[in-house]
Amino acid sequence: MDQLLEILENMRPDIDFKNEKKLVTDRLLESFDIISLVTEIGDEFDVKVKPADLVPENFDSVEAMWEMIERLQDDDF
């Protein structure tokens, strides 16, 4: 999860990703942020984020993003 936090903090250093639990719901992350993040996640973790995965629940917190990444990695095997 440290790699994910590093990606997020480099992308948006103004957000406290360790404590925020409503990143999308509270509009802290915008659509462009999500698009950039999907690309970074795909490159870093060798997964493909599908359109069905692009729901607020998967991006509202770093924990939710990490769960999605783990699920996508499991799907690839």
Backbone as CSV, one residue per row, in Angstrom:
resi,resn,N_x,N_y,N_z,CA_x,CA_y,CA_z,C_x,C_y,C_z
1,MET,0.822,-1.203,0.000,0.000,0.000,0.000,0.861,1.260,0.000
2,ASP,2.114,1.131,0.426,3.007,2.290,0.442,3.214,2.859,-0.961
3,GLN,3.298,1.966,-1.956,3.462,2.423,-3.341,2.259,3.253,-3.770
4,LEU,1.073,2.803,-3.398,-0.150,3.526,-3.740,-0.167,4.895,-3.071
5,LEU,0.179,4.931,-1.800,0.227,6.216,-1.090,1.224,7.167,-1.738
6,GLU,2.345,6.642,-2.171,3.347,7.489,-2.824,2.806,8.072,-4.126
7,ILE,2.117,7.246,-4.910,1.504,7.725,-6.155,0.509,8.840,-5.850
8,LEU,-0.358,8.605,-4.877,-1.388,9.582,-4.525,-0.783,10.881,-4.008
9,GLU,0.200,10.769,-3.136,0.816,11.965,-2.551,1.590,12.759,-3.592
10,ASN,2.188,12.083,-4.562,2.873,12.798,-5.639,1.872,13.493,-6.562
11,MET,0.737,12.848,-6.760,-0.291,13.392,-7.639,-0.992,14.591,-7.002
12,ARG,-1.350,14.451,-5.730,-2.096,15.502,-5.019,-1.541,15.672,-3.603
13,PRO,-0.436,16.374,-3.456,0.167,16.540,-2.128,-0.694,17.344,-1.148
14,ASP,-1.731,17.981,-1.647,-2.597,18.798,-0.799,-3.654,17.981,-0.055
15,ILE,-3.736,16.675,-0.306,-4.765,15.834,0.313,-4.127,14.873,1.305
16,ASP,-4.766,14.702,2.446,-4.314,13.760,3.474,-4.934,12.386,3.187
17,PHE,-4.279,11.621,2.340,-4.828,10.346,1.885,-4.921,9.305,2.996
18,LYS,-4.107,9.440,4.015,-4.140,8.461,5.109,-5.418,8.592,5.937
19,ASN,-6.002,9.768,5.981,-7.163,9.999,6.845,-8.476,10.254,6.109
20,GLU,-8.405,10.699,4.867,-9.634,10.989,4.123,-10.326,9.694,3.707
21,LYS,-11.626,9.626,3.913,-12.403,8.424,3.589,-13.491,8.687,2.559
22,LYS,-13.573,9.922,2.071,-14.596,10.280,1.079,-13.960,11.127,-0.025
23,LEU,-12.918,10.597,-0.621,-12.163,11.350,-1.621,-13.011,11.739,-2.825
24,VAL,-13.837,10.831,-3.292,-14.692,11.119,-4.450,-15.988,11.765,-3.995
25,THR,-16.579,11.211,-2.960,-17.854,11.717,-2.457,-17.760,13.202,-2.089
26,ASP,-16.664,13.588,-1.449,-16.464,14.995,-1.068,-15.769,15.809,-2.158
27,ARG,-15.595,15.204,-3.309,-15.003,15.856,-4.490,-13.582,16.369,-4.266
28,LEU,-12.836,15.647,-3.460,-11.421,15.971,-3.288,-10.624,15.493,-4.503
29,LEU,-11.053,14.366,-5.064,-10.482,13.880,-6.318,-11.472,14.182,-7.435
30,GLU,-10.962,14.750,-8.512,-11.804,15.084,-9.659,-11.630,14.031,-10.746
31,SER,-12.418,14.119,-11.783,-12.382,13.106,-12.845,-10.998,12.984,-13.475
32,PHE,-10.323,14.105,-13.691,-8.974,14.039,-14.270,-8.018,13.310,-13.331
33,ASP,-8.177,13.534,-12.021,-7.352,12.820,-11.038,-7.567,11.317,-11.144
34,ILE,-8.808,10.914,-11.296,-9.141,9.485,-11.378,-8.530,8.884,-12.640
35,ILE,-8.632,9.580,-13.754,-8.052,9.083,-15.012,-6.544,8.914,-14.864
36,SER,-5.881,9.899,-14.295,-4.440,9.806,-14.070,-4.107,8.667,-13.126
37,LEU,-4.907,8.540,-12.094,-4.693,7.499,-11.092,-4.859,6.106,-11.695
38,VAL,-5.863,5.914,-12.539,-6.086,4.623,-13.190,-4.860,4.234,-14.017
39,THR,-4.301,5.192,-14.728,-3.095,4.936,-15.518,-1.926,4.549,-14.620
40,GLU,-1.725,5.309,-13.562,-0.630,5.032,-12.622,-0.794,3.662,-11.967
41,ILE,-2.007,3.342,-11.537,-2.275,2.041,-10.904,-1.994,0.915,-11.890
42,GLY,-2.442,1.070,-13.113,-2.205,0.055,-14.133,-0.723,-0.186,-14.358
43,ASP,0.034,0.896,-14.464,1.477,0.787,-14.703,2.217,0.207,-13.503
44,GLU,1.903,0.704,-12.334,2.642,0.311,-11.124,2.320,-1.108,-10.669
45,PHE,1.061,-1.502,-10.774,0.633,-2.783,-10.208,0.294,-3.827,-11.285
46,ASP,0.509,-3.477,-12.554,0.285,-4.387,-13.669,-1.133,-4.970,-13.648
47,VAL,-2.105,-4.080,-13.532,-3.516,-4.473,-13.554,-4.246,-3.603,-14.572
48,LYS,-5.421,-4.060,-14.965,-6.263,-3.273,-15.864,-7.531,-2.895,-15.109
49,VAL,-7.696,-1.604,-14.888,-8.907,-1.097,-14.246,-9.966,-0.973,-15.332
50,LYS,-11.018,-1.743,-15.181,-12.083,-1.792,-16.184,-13.123,-0.687,-15.915
51,PRO,-13.904,-0.325,-16.923,-14.940,0.685,-16.705,-15.868,0.344,-15.538
52,ALA,-16.160,-0.927,-15.341,-17.037,-1.327,-14.235,-16.416,-1.026,-12.864
53,ASP,-15.090,-0.884,-12.834,-14.390,-0.582,-11.576,-14.405,0.913,-11.246
54,LEU,-14.799,1.724,-12.198,-14.772,3.182,-12.016,-16.013,3.672,-11.280
55,VAL,-16.120,3.246,-10.037,-17.226,3.673,-9.171,-16.638,4.351,-7.941
56,PRO,-17.358,5.304,-7.358,-16.823,6.042,-6.210,-16.338,5.138,-5.075
57,GLU,-17.032,4.027,-4.848,-16.667,3.147,-3.742,-15.234,2.626,-3.866
58,ASN,-14.730,2.501,-5.085,-13.371,1.996,-5.288,-12.306,3.072,-5.138
59,PHE,-12.711,4.330,-5.072,-11.743,5.425,-5.033,-11.956,6.396,-3.874
60,ASP,-12.875,6.103,-2.970,-13.162,7.027,-1.869,-12.077,7.046,-0.798
61,SER,-11.286,5.984,-0.704,-10.210,5.954,0.294,-9.051,5.137,-0.249
62,VAL,-7.892,5.318,0.350,-6.725,4.554,-0.074,-6.950,3.068,0.194
63,GLU,-7.670,2.752,1.248,-7.964,1.352,1.563,-8.847,0.728,0.480
64,ALA,-9.841,1.478,0.024,-10.724,0.974,-1.029,-9.950,0.776,-2.331
65,MET,-9.058,1.699,-2.633,-8.242,1.558,-3.839,-7.350,0.327,-3.731
66,TRP,-6.765,0.119,-2.554,-5.880,-1.024,-2.355,-6.660,-2.340,-2.497
67,GLU,-7.863,-2.388,-1.946,-8.701,-3.584,-2.085,-9.011,-3.856,-3.560
68,MET,-9.292,-2.808,-4.312,-9.558,-2.964,-5.738,-8.319,-3.508,-6.449
69,ILE,-7.161,-2.956,-6.148,-5.913,-3.408,-6.769,-5.673,-4.886,-6.465
70,GLU,-5.839,-5.268,-5.207,-5.638,-6.670,-4.838,-6.626,-7.580,-5.575
71,ARG,-7.860,-7.143,-5.681,-8.881,-7.922,-6.392,-8.514,-8.060,-7.874
72,LEU,-8.053,-6.973,-8.475,-7.674,-7.012,-9.886,-6.446,-7.887,-10.106
73,GLN,-5.513,-7.873,-9.173,-4.335,-8.742,-9.286,-4.763,-10.204,-9.186
74,ASP,-5.690,-10.512,-8.306,-6.190,-11.891,-8.166,-6.924,-12.337,-9.424
75,ASP,-7.646,-11.401,-10.067,-8.403,-11.729,-11.282,-7.480,-12.091,-12.439
76,ASP,-6.253,-11.557,-12.410,-5.308,-11.806,-13.509,-4.697,-13.200,-13.454
77,PHE,-4.885,-13.898,-12.343,-4.269,-15.235,-12.210,-5.264,-16.321,-12.450
